């Protein structure tokens, strides 16, 4: 909803407060209302979350190791090419 107010004179503070109050009553609440409560996590759910996090961490570590190996190989190739060009 877009509300435009054009006035020759600035509105009094009480008029502004009334307008803001009316707009707030017309609108919806700022935060969503929680209607249902979630039951506490079971032990199986906690185990699944821990396993997923552990697998994700292991995968991230593996990616880092692969990237380091590639950087080392590329560096060695550059050094070999530079020494072959110089010699």
C-alpha positions in Angstrom: 0.0 0.0 0.0 1.4 3.4 -1.0 0.2 6.5 0.9 1.1 9.9 -0.5 0.5 13.0 1.5 0.8 16.5 -0.1 0.3 19.5 2.1 1.1 23.2 1.9 1.9 23.2 5.6 3.7 20.6 7.6 1.4 18.4 9.7 1.4 18.7 13.4 3.0 15.9 15.4 -0.3 14.7 16.7 -1.6 14.5 13.1 1.4 12.5 12.1 1.0 10.2 15.1 -2.7 9.6 14.2 -1.8 8.8 10.6 0.9 6.4 11.6 -1.4 4.8 14.1 -4.2 4.4 11.4 -1.7 2.9 8.9 -0.4 0.5 11.6 -4.0 -0.7 12.3 -4.6 -1.2 8.6 -1.4 -3.2 8.0 -0.3 -6.6 9.2 2.0 -7.2 12.1 5.7 -6.7 11.5 6.7 -10.1 12.8 5.0 -13.4 11.8 2.9 -15.0 14.5 4.0 -18.5 15.4 1.0 -20.7 15.5 2.6 -24.1 16.2 5.4 -25.3 18.5 8.0 -27.7 17.3 8.7 -30.7 19.5 12.3 -31.1 20.8 14.7 -32.9 18.4 14.9 -36.6 18.9 18.2 -38.3 19.4 18.1 -39.7 15.9 17.6 -36.2 14.4 20.6 -35.0 16.4 22.7 -37.9 15.1 21.7 -37.2 11.5 22.6 -33.5 11.9 26.0 -34.3 13.4 26.7 -36.8 10.6 25.7 -34.4 7.9 27.9 -31.7 9.4 30.8 -34.1 9.7 30.5 -35.2 6.1 30.3 -31.6 4.9 33.4 -30.7 6.9 35.3 -33.7 5.5 34.2 -32.7 2.0 35.4 -29.2 2.5 38.7 -30.4 3.8 39.1 -32.7 0.8 38.4 -29.8 -1.6 41.0 -27.7 0.2 43.6 -30.5 -0.1 42.8 -31.0 -3.8 43.2 -27.2 -4.5 46.6 -27.2 -2.6 47.8 -30.2 -4.7 46.8 -28.5 -7.9 48.5 -25.3 -6.9 51.7 -27.2 -6.1 51.6 -29.1 -9.4 51.0 -25.9 -11.4 53.9 -24.2 -9.6 56.2 -27.1 -10.3 55.2 -27.0 -14.0 55.9 -23.3 -14.2 59.3 -23.8 -12.6 60.1 -26.6 -15.0 59.1 -24.5 -18.0 61.0 -21.5 -16.8 64.2 -23.6 -16.2 63.8 -25.3 -19.6 63.4 -21.9 -21.3 66.4 -20.5 -19.5 68.7 -23.5 -20.1 
